[in-house]
Amino acid sequence: MRRPIAKSAKPPAAGSPAGPRRRATKAAAPKPYHHGDLRRVLIDAALQLVGEGGAEAVSVREAARRAGVSPGAPFRHFPSRDALLQAVAEEAQRRFRAEIEAALADAPGSDPLGRFRCLGMAYLRWAMRNPTHFEIISSRKFFDHDGSAGVSRDNRELIELTERTLADAFAAGQLRSGDLKRVQIAGRALVYGFARMNIDGHFPRWGVAGAEAEKTAAGILDLFIEGIAKR
């Protein structure tokens, strides 16, 4: 006698307790890019580029790469390389001014020539430690100085601060020269000229080693003050 063929059981319905579990196949939506203050990060990246290779090393694409963003991301903030360089100059000028103001905060108010020395040393120290940044803010070949209100304002106020400090020395009877304007121009020429000599690589031919630059700066500043001070 033939045995009846048993009917095969139906496969359990998908998703039932006995059925195989299936993972959701829906792809997760990409998270929107978030970098915080991208403008600030791009400026810092460009400042680093300037420090490594001068203004010529700056490009919006390389700043974007260092910031970890796509090449097109920076253009919302900086539509051109010139715009990025202008922002770099404004930040460098801000740091330059902060260095000088910090030095003057500890300078004696009753001694204008002493304040001038503090101002001059802060100026030279920052310029020698940040030569490529100083070159950007002191040269007009990298961006439109007149188009940058921040750089023009800070530069003008620093010049006025130098002039006012020497004018205070004149009023206090500390200067032996009666030609205040010439003394002011000479003071400006001294610090600016020394900073440019460093940038242009003149120190080696004058026997000034890199480690001696700040000591030499202090020496020439003291020599200048000795020359203009009333004995």
C-alpha positions in Angstrom: 0.0 0.0 0.0 1.4 3.3 -1.0 1.9 5.9 1.7 0.3 9.3 1.0 2.7 11.9 0.0 2.9 14.6 2.7 2.2 18.1 1.5 5.2 20.4 2.0 4.6 23.1 4.6 4.2 26.6 3.3 7.2 28.8 3.9 6.7 31.1 6.7 5.6 34.6 5.8 8.3 37.2 5.6 8.5 39.1 8.8 6.8 36.4 10.8 8.5 35.1 13.9 9.7 32.0 12.1 10.8 33.8 9.0 14.2 35.3 8.3 14.8 38.8 9.6 15.5 41.4 6.9 17.5 44.6 7.5 16.2 47.9 6.2 17.9 48.7 3.0 17.0 52.4 2.9 20.3 54.4 2.7 20.9 56.9 5.4 20.5 60.5 4.2 23.9 62.3 4.0 24.5 64.7 6.9 24.8 68.3 5.9 28.3 69.7 6.1 29.1 71.6 9.2 32.4 73.4 9.9 31.5 76.1 12.3 33.1 79.4 11.3 34.4 78.4 7.9 35.5 82.0 7.1 37.7 82.0 10.2 39.2 78.6 9.3 40.0 79.7 5.8 41.7 82.8 7.0 43.8 80.8 9.4 44.7 78.3 6.7 45.8 81.2 4.4 47.8 82.8 7.2 49.6 79.5 7.5 50.3 79.4 3.8 51.7 83.0 4.0 53.9 82.0 6.8 55.3 79.0 4.9 55.8 80.5 1.5 54.7 84.2 1.4 51.7 85.7 -0.3 52.5 83.9 -3.6 51.8 80.6 -1.8 48.1 81.5 -1.2 45.3 80.1 -3.3 41.7 79.7 -2.5 41.9 76.0 -3.5 44.8 75.2 -1.2 43.1 77.1 1.7 40.0 74.9 1.1 42.1 71.7 1.0 43.7 72.6 4.4 40.3 73.5 5.8 39.0 70.1 4.7 36.3 71.5 2.5 35.4 71.2 -1.2 37.2 73.6 -3.6 34.0 75.5 -4.2 33.0 75.9 -0.6 35.2 79.0 0.1 33.7 81.1 -2.7 30.7 82.0 -0.6 33.1 83.9 1.7 35.9 84.8 -0.7 34.9 85.2 -4.4 38.6 85.6 -5.4 42.1 85.2 -4.2 42.4 88.9 -3.8 39.5 88.8 -1.4 41.2 86.1 0.7 44.4 88.0 0.7 42.6 91.1 1.9 41.1 89.2 4.8 44.6 87.8 5.6 46.0 91.3 5.7 43.2 92.5 7.9 43.9 89.7 10.4 47.6 90.2 10.3 47.2 94.0 10.9 44.9 93.2 13.8 47.5 91.0 15.4 50.3 93.5 14.7 48.3 96.3 16.4 47.4 94.0 19.4 51.1 93.3 19.9 51.9 97.0 20.1 48.9 97.8 22.3 49.9 95.0 24.7 53.5 96.4 25.0 52.2 100.0 25.6 49.9 98.8 28.4 52.9 98.2 30.6 54.9 101.3 29.5 55.2 104.3 31.8 52.8 107.1 30.9 55.1 109.7 32.4 58.0 108.9 30.0 57.0 109.5 26.4 60.4 108.5 25.0 60.2 105.3 27.1 56.8 104.6 25.5 58.3 105.2 22.1 60.9 102.6 22.8 58.3 100.1 23.9 56.3 100.9 20.7 59.3 100.6 18.5 60.4 97.3 20.0 56.9 95.8 19.7 56.8 96.9 16.1 60.2 95.4 15.2 59.7 92.2 17.2 56.4 91.4 15.5 57.8 92.3 12.1 60.9 90.1 12.5 58.9 87.2 13.9 56.3 87.4 11.2 58.2 88.7 8.1 55.8 87.4 5.4 52.8 88.7 7.3 54.4 92.1 7.7 55.3 92.2 4.0 51.6 91.7 3.1 50.4 94.6 5.3 53.3 96.9 4.4 53.4 96.3 0.6 50.8 97.5 -1.8 51.4 94.8 -4.4 49.3 92.0 -3.0 45.9 93.5 -2.6 44.0 96.8 -2.7 45.0 98.7 0.4 42.7 101.5 -0.3 39.8 99.1 -0.7 40.4 97.6 2.8 39.0 99.9 5.4 40.3 97.7 8.3 43.9 97.7 7.1 43.9 101.4 6.2 42.3 102.4 9.5 44.7 100.4 11.7 47.8 101.5 9.7 46.7 105.1 10.0 46.1 104.8 13.7 49.5 103.2 14.3 51.2 106.0 12.5 49.2 108.5 14.5 50.2 106.7 17.7 53.9 107.0 16.8 53.5 110.7 15.9 51.6 111.4 19.1 54.1 109.6 21.3 56.9 111.7 19.9 54.8 114.8 20.1 54.3 114.1 23.9 58.0 113.7 24.2 58.4 117.1 22.5 55.9 118.7 24.8 57.6 117.2 27.8 60.9 118.8 26.8 62.5 115.5 26.1 63.7 116.3 22.6 66.7 118.4 21.7 65.5 119.1 18.2 62.9 121.8 17.5 61.8 120.1 14.3 59.2 117.6 15.6 58.0 116.6 12.1 61.5 115.4 11.1 61.9 113.5 14.3 58.5 111.8 13.7 59.5 110.9 10.1 62.9 109.6 11.3 61.3 107.4 13.9 58.9 105.9 11.4 61.7 105.4 8.9 63.9 103.7 11.5 61.4 100.9 12.5 60.0 100.5 9.0 63.4 100.5 7.4 64.9 98.0 9.8 61.9 95.6 9.3 62.3 95.9 5.5 66.0 95.1 5.8 65.1 91.9 7.5 62.5 91.0 4.8 64.8 91.8 2.0 67.6 89.7 3.4 70.1 92.5 4.1 71.2 91.4 7.6 73.8 88.8 6.6 75.8 91.4 4.6 75.8 93.6 7.7 77.0 90.8 9.9 73.7 90.4 11.7 72.9 86.7 12.4 69.3 85.7 12.8 69.6 85.1 16.5 71.0 88.6 17.0 68.3 90.5 15.1 66.2 91.5 18.1 69.3 92.5 20.1 70.4 94.6 17.2 67.0 96.2 16.9 67.1 97.2 20.5 70.5 98.6 20.0 69.7 100.8 17.1 66.5 102.0 18.8 68.4 103.0 21.8 71.0 104.8 19.6 68.2 106.7 17.9 66.6 107.7 21.2 70.0 108.8 22.5 70.4 111.0 19.4 67.1 112.8 19.7 66.9 113.1 23.5 67.8 116.3 25.2 70.9 115.9 27.4 
